[in-house]
Amino acid sequence: MTDETASPCTACGACCAYSREWPRFTTESDEALDRIPSKFVAENLSGMRCEEERCTALVGRIGVETSCAIYADRPDVCRACLPGDDACQMARERHGLPLILAASSGS
């Protein structure tokens, strides 16, 4: 992946530190949930474990360089948040990061 095609997510992480209420399990199968290490799961099993608002699976510094410790097995809510969508923009704004501008179609 080149700098031009790199995901803005790897230099963001804002969605993973937006709200302890957000990384909730919803439509995951039991098999998918079993792949998430228990150290990252909330005590009540409702979603990801958070420290304050930040998901414990988030690695790195928000707005600088981030990754997910369980990226391949991340919950559906995490998969649903896409660069530049409403949830992404809301999280970026909360962390003082610039909004992602939609790519122009070029005329």
Secondary structure, DSSP 8 states (H G I E B T S, - for coil): --TTTS-GGGG--GGGGS-TTSSB--S--HHHHHTS-GGGB-TTSSBB-EETTEETTEEEETTTEEEETTGGG--HHHHH--TTSHHHHHHHHHTT-----------
